Structure formats: structure tokens, C-alpha cells
Amino acid sequence: MQAFMVYYTELSKYFLALMIAFYAYEGFAVFRFDSEERRTNIYIRQNILMALIHLGCFISIFFATQNLDYLFFYFFQLIVLYAFIVLFRLIYPKANRLLVNNMCLLLSIGFAILTRLSYNRAMRQFLIATASLAMALCVPYLLRKLKILSKLTWLYAATGALMLLAVYVLGETHYGSRRMISIAGVSFQPSELVKLLFVFFVAAALYKSSDIKQVVLTMLVAAFHVIILVASRDLGSALIFFVVFVMMVYLATGQWWYLIAGALGGSAAAVVAYHLFSHVQVRVQAFMDPWSVIDSQGYQITQSLFAISSGGLFGLGFYKGQPTSIPIVEADFIFSAMAEELGLVFCICVILVCLSSFIMFMNLAVRFKERFYQLVAFGLGITYIFQVFLAIGGGVKFIPMTGLTLPFISYGGTSVLVSIIMFAIVAGLYVLRSDEGKIKTRRDIPRRAGAKAPPSSPANKTEGKFEDGQNGQNGQNG
């Protein structure tokens, strides 16, 4: 038995790399087909591969620890994840299943890595994710029923600004940044929730008009959000807000000079931040030459690099490495822990899974006729992929550390909640996109039949609602 366990632990590395490579391939293969019905077989194969990856990870953990609690924990995860996949499919047959599959795969990988690092934190993450998944089941329904989302511009702005101000006044400082608020012993990070509100605010502000006056007004509100985050020293979140705003303005206006102005302004702000904040100087020093300060500021990043290099292509296997030697590994450097014990091939495939999700976000943004929802899908996509870039880039010393979590995988209750809701929103937008197509089809039926629809018919009532992305009626549809 002992020999079998040794052989399995060694061979499981290659098995897991192969399974996730197939999964990542299927994540891009879906784009060969336009309809969800034609993608069904791909989604089924993804579900099987996800189950094998999840099982393979926990068998390795069990063999390494000989603790049955981990197997029971695995079965609870299996039930919750596949119950969500099945229920989401039954309730919303037109929703996008790639996003649901990718989300559940990344969650399962995160549970496995966190279980290896800290069972208690993995359990807490699982409970928060379970509650978040239950909430996510309601999101597409709410998107379908709430027809005033595009009219709540200033409610989004005011709520987001007040939440950030509350952090600045009442928040707790962790590692140089004021991010967390504790209420009745429960800590959460409001800036994560404000990301969603911020995207909806910019979309609602720009879909009606994208002239220079409206852009400047939106910019002032966005700048207020960013200034509060900078004052709270949450520079990673401030950077995400800034980039999302610039990219959404570019989409709304089509003017390249906004991108150029944003790049110049962001560069100037980075220089100012470097001179104002000592912890930024520490991170830049650790980025530029971590080896000269390996016993102090550079310790975290050097340990991360050691972990990645020791893992090689296929990793050392669960409990064969030393990822816990990296400070705050479960939050800031989860990618490094994954690289050490599962390998670079596995990690590259995880990045490809994230990339396929981003492409699906953009695919929806391109296809949507309604400007408001188009901007929402685009903004959420930029938010997601840029956070992935910052989290992984900091861990591999491609950029200075920002302290941001890797969505779905890193430890962080608020991050997991917001990431799940974000994917549920975009998956739900596919339901609205399907409704949009049905309305357009009904409108065109009289024309194809050679007849003219009567003035009171639904065809004429919906005429023009999807034709002009700038008119104020867009928020009424869906």
C-alpha cells in the first residue's frame, strides 16, 4: 500500500497536468460554435475533466496526510459544485456554461491548494463560496427583472464612495494598506464590492452619452473613488479602478487619445505614489533587486521565486514542497504555491482557463446590442483579467507586488464572493442576450412573411429599441 501511495503521488503530477491541459483546450474549442446547444458535448467533457482534476488533487492530499477528514471535505465540495452546475443549467438553460464551468474548476483548485496550506482556512473559504454560489443562482433572474439598472447612475456612485470612505475612516490597516472593516467579528473588504458598483456606474454614465462633458463628469467621480483608495493606501485596487475607467471610456467613445492620456496620467501617478508612500518604495526595491534585501523586504518575493523554480514543469507533488515558507502564501502568493507542487504546466493551463473566461466576457460585449449591458460586460472582463495579471505578475516578479488576490483561488472571503457574483452577472447577461435575439426575431417575422405589422403589435413596439445604443430606452430592455 505504501508503495502504491508513493507511485500515485509521483504519477498524479503528470495526470493532473494532462487533465487540465485537455480542459484548457476545450475552453477555447467552444468558440468554434455560436450556440450553447452546439457546445453541449464540450461542456460535458469539461465537467468530467474537472471532476478528475478535483479528485486527483484530494487523493494526493489524503495519501500524504492519511486524514479521512480531507476526503469528507472533498465530498462536500463535490456536492456543492456539481449541484450548482446542474441547478444553474436547469434554471437558466440559455446562460453561458463555459463561465460556470471555469468558475467551478478554479474554485475546486483553490479548495485543494488551500486545504494543503491550511485546512481551517480552506473550510472557511468553502463555506463562504457555498453561500456565494447560492446567491449567484438569483443573479440572472434579478438582471432579467430589474429594468432600472441603467438608471441608477448616482446610486452606484454614492454607495461606492460611501463604502470606501467608511474604510478610510473605520478600516483596519494590514501590511501598509487600509482595506478591511470588521463588523461583529466578521471582516470584509469593501473595495472588492465597490468594483462591481464602479463598473455599473461607469456603464450607466456613459451609455446615455459619451460626449466630452459626460466623460469629464464621470472622470471626476471615478477620480474621487481612486483618491480615497490611494489615501487608504490600497494602491492595487486604485490601479484596477483607474484602468477599468480608461478602458470603458475608450469603448464608449472610440477615441484613442483617451488611452494615451490614461497611460501618461497613470505613469505620472505611479511616480508620485512612489515618492509619497514608503511601502511602495519597499515593494519597488523588492522588485528591482530582491537579492540585496533578501533578509528583509525581498524575503517574500525571493521565497516565491525559489518555490516556482523548484517545482519545475510538473511540480513536486502535494506536501513535497515548502510553500508555507512564503509569508502570506495563501493570499498573495497562491500561484507560487501551485507552481511548486503542481508545476508550471498546470499553472500555465490555469492562466489559459482565466484567459478563455476573459475572451467569453469580450465575446458577449461585442455581440450585445444594448450599450449599457455591453459596457457592463466589457468592464467586468477588464476588472477580472487585470486582477489576474496583477496577482500572478507580482508573484513571478514581472511587476511589483500589489497584494491582490488571484480570483477564486486565493484565500479571501470577499474576493471569492465578488468573483462569483461577477461571473454570475456575465453568465446571466447571456440570458438577456438570448431574450434580445428573440425580440428581434419576432420583430422581423412580419417582414419575412411579406406583411406589415399592425401599429399595436409587439414588433412595432420594440422597433428601434435595440438599434441605437445611445438612446435612453436601453435600460428598459432585458
C-alpha positions in Angstrom: 0.0 0.0 0.0 2.8 2.4 0.9 4.5 1.7 -2.4 1.2 2.4 -4.3 0.8 5.7 -2.5 4.4 6.7 -3.5 3.8 5.8 -7.1 0.4 7.6 -7.2 1.9 10.8 -5.7 4.6 10.8 -8.3 2.4 9.9 -11.3 -0.5 12.2 -10.2 1.5 15.3 -11.2 1.5 14.2 -14.8 -2.1 13.1 -14.7 -3.3 16.5 -13.3 -1.2 18.4 -15.9 -2.7 16.3 -18.7 -6.3 16.7 -17.5 -6.1 20.4 -17.1 -4.4 20.8 -20.4 -7.3 19.0 -22.1 -9.7 21.2 -20.1 -8.0 24.4 -21.2 -8.1 23.2 -24.8 -11.9 22.6 -24.5 -12.2 26.1 -23.1 -11.0 27.5 -26.4 -12.8 24.9 -28.5 -16.2 26.3 -27.6 -15.5 29.4 -29.7 -15.8 27.2 -32.8 -19.6 27.2 -32.2 -22.0 30.1 -31.9 -24.8 28.5 -29.9 -24.8 27.0 -26.5 -26.6 23.9 -27.8 -23.8 23.0 -30.1 -21.3 23.4 -27.3 -23.1 20.8 -25.0 -20.6 18.0 -25.6 -17.7 20.2 -24.9 -19.3 21.3 -21.6 -19.9 17.7 -20.6 -16.3 16.8 -21.3 -15.2 19.8 -19.2 -17.4 18.6 -16.3 -15.7 15.2 -16.4 -12.2 16.6 -16.6 -13.0 19.0 -13.7 -14.1 16.0 -11.6 -10.9 14.1 -12.4 -8.7 17.1 -11.5 -10.6 17.7 -8.3 -10.5 14.0 -7.3 -6.8 13.6 -8.3 -5.8 16.5 -6.0 -7.6 15.3 -3.0 -6.5 11.7 -3.3 -2.9 13.0 -3.3 -3.7 15.1 -0.2 -5.2 12.0 1.5 -2.3 9.8 0.7 0.1 12.4 2.0 -1.8 13.1 5.3 -3.8 9.8 5.9 -6.6 12.0 7.3 -10.1 11.0 6.4 -11.4 14.5 7.1 -9.9 15.6 3.8 -12.0 13.0 1.9 -15.2 14.1 3.6 -14.3 17.7 2.8 -13.8 16.7 -0.8 -17.2 15.1 -1.0 -18.9 18.2 0.4 -17.1 20.3 -2.2 -18.2 17.8 -5.0 -21.8 18.0 -4.0 -21.9 21.8 -3.8 -20.0 22.4 -7.1 -22.0 20.0 -9.2 -25.3 20.9 -7.6 -24.6 24.5 -8.6 -23.7 23.4 -12.2 -26.9 21.3 -12.5 -29.2 23.9 -10.9 -27.8 26.8 -13.0 -28.2 24.7 -16.1 -31.8 23.8 -15.2 -32.9 27.3 -14.1 -31.1 29.2 -16.9 -30.7 26.9 -19.9 -29.6 29.9 -22.1 -26.9 31.0 -19.7 -23.2 30.6 -20.7 -21.9 27.4 -19.3 -18.2 28.0 -20.0 -18.1 30.7 -17.4 -19.9 28.4 -14.9 -17.5 25.5 -15.6 -14.4 27.7 -15.4 -15.6 29.2 -12.2 -16.2 25.9 -10.5 -12.9 24.5 -11.8 -10.9 27.4 -10.4 -12.8 27.1 -7.1 -12.0 23.4 -6.8 -8.3 24.1 -7.5 -8.4 26.8 -4.9 -10.0 24.5 -2.3 -7.3 21.9 -2.9 -4.4 24.3 -2.6 -5.9 25.9 0.5 -6.5 22.5 2.1 -2.9 21.7 1.6 -1.8 25.1 3.1 -4.4 25.5 5.9 -7.4 23.2 6.5 -9.2 25.8 8.6 -8.9 28.5 6.1 -9.9 26.1 3.3 -13.1 25.2 5.3 -13.9 28.9 5.8 -13.4 29.6 2.1 -15.6 26.7 1.2 -18.5 28.0 3.5 -18.3 31.5 2.0 -18.1 30.1 -1.5 -21.2 27.9 -0.8 -23.2 30.9 0.4 -22.0 32.9 -2.6 -23.0 30.2 -5.1 -26.5 30.2 -3.6 -26.7 33.9 -4.1 -25.3 33.6 -7.6 -28.3 31.4 -8.6 -30.5 34.5 -8.2 -28.4 36.9 -10.1 -29.6 36.2 -13.7 -33.2 36.4 -12.5 -32.6 39.8 -10.9 -30.9 41.0 -14.1 -33.9 39.9 -16.1 -36.4 41.5 -13.8 -34.7 44.8 -12.7 -35.3 47.1 -15.7 -33.9 50.2 -14.0 -30.2 49.2 -13.6 -29.1 51.7 -16.2 -30.9 54.5 -14.4 -29.2 54.1 -11.0 -26.0 56.0 -12.0 -25.7 58.2 -9.0 -26.8 55.5 -6.6 -23.9 53.3 -7.7 -21.5 56.3 -7.3 -22.8 57.3 -3.9 -22.9 53.8 -2.5 -19.4 53.0 -3.7 -17.9 56.3 -2.4 -19.5 55.9 1.0 -18.2 52.4 1.3 -14.7 53.5 0.5 -15.0 56.4 2.9 -16.1 54.1 5.6 -12.9 52.0 5.1 -10.8 55.1 5.2 -12.3 56.3 8.5 -13.0 52.9 10.2 -10.8 50.4 8.4 -8.1 48.3 9.8 -4.5 48.6 8.4 -2.9 45.4 7.2 0.6 45.4 5.6 0.6 49.1 5.0 -2.9 49.3 3.4 -6.3 50.2 5.0 -8.6 47.7 3.3 -10.6 45.8 5.9 -13.6 46.6 8.0 -14.7 44.4 10.9 -18.4 44.2 12.0 -19.3 41.9 14.8 -16.1 40.0 14.4 -16.6 39.5 10.7 -14.0 41.2 8.4 -14.6 42.1 4.8 -13.0 44.2 2.1 -15.5 46.8 0.7 -13.3 47.7 -2.2 -14.0 44.3 -3.7 -17.7 45.0 -3.7 -17.2 48.5 -5.0 -15.5 47.1 -8.1 -18.9 45.9 -9.3 -20.7 49.1 -8.4 -18.0 51.1 -10.1 -18.4 49.2 -13.4 -22.2 49.6 -13.3 -21.7 53.4 -12.5 -19.4 54.0 -15.5 -21.6 51.9 -17.8 -24.7 53.8 -16.7 -23.0 57.2 -17.0 -21.6 56.6 -20.5 -24.2 54.6 -22.3 -26.6 57.6 -22.5 -24.0 60.0 -23.7 -20.2 59.8 -24.3 -19.6 63.4 -25.2 -16.7 65.3 -23.5 -18.9 66.8 -20.8 -20.2 63.5 -19.7 -16.8 61.9 -19.8 -15.4 64.7 -17.6 -18.2 64.4 -15.1 -17.7 60.6 -15.0 -14.0 61.1 -14.6 -14.4 63.4 -11.6 -16.5 60.7 -9.8 -14.0 58.0 -10.8 -11.1 60.1 -9.6 -12.9 60.5 -6.2 -13.0 56.7 -5.9 -9.4 56.4 -6.8 -8.2 59.2 -4.4 -10.0 57.5 -1.5 -8.3 54.3 -2.3 -4.9 56.0 -2.6 -5.5 57.7 0.7 -6.2 54.3 2.2 -3.0 53.1 0.6 -4.9 50.4 -1.3 -2.9 51.1 -4.4 -3.6 47.8 -6.1 -7.4 48.4 -6.1 -6.8 52.0 -7.1 -4.9 50.8 -10.2 -7.7 48.4 -11.2 -10.3 51.2 -10.9 -8.2 53.5 -13.0 -7.5 51.0 -15.8 -11.2 49.9 -15.9 -12.3 53.5 -16.2 -9.9 54.3 -19.0 -10.8 51.2 -21.0 -14.5 51.7 -20.6 -14.2 55.3 -21.7 -12.3 54.2 -24.8 -15.0 51.6 -25.6 -17.8 54.2 -25.2 -16.1 56.9 -27.2 -13.7 55.0 -29.6 -11.1 57.8 -29.1 -7.5 56.6 -28.9 -6.3 59.7 -27.2 -8.1 58.7 -24.0 -5.8 55.6 -23.8 -2.8 57.8 -24.4 -3.9 60.3 -21.8 -4.6 57.5 -19.4 -1.2 55.9 -19.9 0.6 59.3 -19.3 -1.6 60.1 -16.3 -1.1 56.7 -14.8 2.7 56.9 -15.2 2.8 60.3 -13.5 0.6 59.0 -10.7 2.9 56.0 -10.2 5.9 58.3 -9.8 4.0 60.4 -7.2 2.9 57.3 -5.3 6.5 56.1 -5.2 7.6 59.3 -3.5 4.6 59.6 -1.2 4.3 56.1 0.3 7.2 54.2 2.0 5.6 50.8 1.5 5.5 51.4 -2.3 9.2 52.1 -2.2 9.7 48.9 -0.3 7.8 46.9 -2.9 9.7 48.6 -5.8 13.0 47.8 -4.1 12.0 44.2 -3.6 11.0 44.1 -7.3 14.2 45.8 -8.7 16.7 43.9 -6.6 15.2 41.4 -4.1 18.5 39.6 -3.6 20.2 42.6 -2.0 17.4 42.7 0.7 16.7 39.0 0.8 16.6 39.0 4.7 14.0 41.8 4.8 12.0 43.5 2.1 13.0 40.9 -0.6 12.3 37.8 1.5 8.7 37.3 0.3 9.4 37.6 -3.4 12.7 35.5 -3.3 10.9 32.7 -1.5 8.2 32.9 -4.2 10.9 32.6 -6.9 12.5 29.7 -5.1 9.2 27.9 -5.0 8.4 28.4 -8.6 11.9 27.3 -9.8 11.9 24.2 -7.5 8.6 23.0 -8.9 9.8 22.7 -12.5 7.4 21.7 -15.2 5.3 19.2 -13.3 5.8 20.1 -9.7 7.0 18.3 -6.7 3.6 16.9 -5.7 1.3 17.7 -2.8 3.2 18.1 0.5 6.6 17.6 -1.3 7.4 21.3 -1.4 7.6 24.1 1.2 5.1 26.7 0.1 4.4 27.7 3.7 7.8 29.3 3.9 6.4 32.1 1.8 4.7 34.8 4.0 1.0 35.3 3.3 1.2 32.5 0.7 -2.5 31.6 0.8 -3.5 35.1 -0.3 -0.7 36.9 -2.1 1.4 34.0 -3.4 -1.1 31.2 -4.1 0.2 31.0 -7.6 3.7 30.3 -6.4 2.4 27.5 -4.1 0.6 26.0 -7.0 3.7 26.2 -9.2 5.9 24.5 -6.6 3.7 21.4 -6.0 1.7 21.2 -9.3 4.1 22.6 -11.8 4.4 25.3 -14.4 2.4 23.3 -17.0 -0.5 23.1 -14.6 -0.1 26.9 -13.8 0.0 27.9 -17.5 -3.2 25.9 -18.1 -4.8 27.8 -15.2 -3.8 31.0 -16.9 -5.3 29.8 -20.1 -8.6 28.9 -18.3 -8.7 32.5 -17.0 -7.9 33.8 -20.5 -10.8 31.8 -22.0 -13.1 33.3 -19.5 -12.0 36.8 -20.4 -12.5 36.1 -24.1 -16.0 34.9 -23.3 -16.6 38.2 -21.5 -15.4 40.1 -24.6 -17.4 37.9 -26.9 -20.6 38.9 -25.1 -19.6 42.6 -25.1 -19.1 42.5 -28.8 -22.4 40.8 -29.5 -24.7 42.8 -27.2 -26.8 45.4 -28.9 -27.7 47.2 -25.8 -25.0 49.7 -24.9 -25.4 49.6 -21.2 -25.0 45.8 -20.9 -22.2 45.9 -23.4 -20.3 48.3 -21.2 -21.0 46.2 -18.1 -19.7 43.0 -19.7 -16.6 44.8 -21.0 -15.9 46.5 -17.7 -16.3 43.3 -15.7 -14.0 41.5 -18.1 -11.3 44.1 -17.8 -11.7 44.0 -14.0 -11.2 40.3 -13.9 -8.3 39.8 -16.2 -6.4 42.8 -14.9 -6.6 41.4 -11.4 -5.4 38.1 -12.6 -2.5 39.8 -14.3 -1.6 41.8 -11.1 -1.9 38.8 -8.8 0.3 36.5 -11.0 2.6 39.2 -12.3 3.5 40.2 -8.7 4.1 36.6 -7.7 6.5 35.9 -10.5 8.3 39.3 -10.2 7.0 40.5 -13.5 5.7 43.6 -11.8 5.9 44.9 -8.2 3.6 43.2 -5.7 0.2 44.7 -5.3 -1.2 42.5 -2.6 -4.2 41.5 -4.7 -5.8 38.0 -4.7 -6.0 35.6 -7.6 -9.8 35.3 -8.2 -11.4 32.0 -7.0 -8.1 30.5 -5.9 -6.5 32.8 -3.3 -7.8 32.9 0.3 -10.2 35.8 0.8 -13.9 35.7 1.5 -14.9 39.0 -0.1 -12.8 38.3 -3.1 -14.5 34.9 -3.7 -17.9 36.4 -3.1 -17.4 39.2 -5.6 -15.7 36.9 -8.2 -18.6 34.5 -8.1 -21.2 37.3 -8.4 -19.2 38.8 -11.3 -19.2 35.6 -13.3 -22.9 35.0 -12.5 -23.7 38.5 -13.8 -21.9 37.8 -17.1 -23.4 34.3 -17.4 -26.8 36.0 -16.8 -26.2 38.6 -19.4 -26.2 35.7 -21.9 -29.8 35.1 -20.9 -30.6 38.7 -21.7 -28.7 38.4 -25.0 -30.9 35.4 -25.8 -34.0 37.5 -24.9 -32.7 40.3 -27.2 -32.4 37.8 -30.1 -35.9 36.5 -29.5 -37.4 40.0 -29.6 -35.5 40.9 -32.7 -36.7 37.7 -34.4 -40.4 38.4 -33.5 -39.9 41.9 -34.9 -38.6 40.6 -38.2 -41.4 37.9 -38.7 -43.9 40.2 -40.5 -41.2 41.4 -42.8 -40.1 37.9 -43.8 -43.7 37.0 -44.4 -44.2 40.0 -46.7 -46.7 41.6 -44.4 -46.7 44.8 -42.4 -47.1 44.5 -38.6 -50.0 46.5 -37.2 -49.1 49.6 -35.2 -50.0 48.0 -31.9 -48.1 44.8 -32.5 -45.1 43.8 -30.4 -42.9 44.1 -33.5 -43.5 47.8 -33.8 -43.4 48.4 -30.1 -39.9 47.1 -29.9 -38.8 48.7 -33.2 -35.7 50.8 -32.6 -35.1 49.8 -29.0 -32.0 47.8 -30.0 -31.0 49.9 -32.9 -29.4 52.9 -31.1 -27.0 52.0 -28.3 -27.0 55.7 -27.1 -30.7 56.2 -26.6 -32.1 56.4 -23.1 -34.5 53.4 -23.6 -31.8 50.8 -23.5 -32.1 50.3 -19.7 -35.7 49.3 -20.1 -35.0 46.1 -22.0 -33.9 42.7 -20.8 
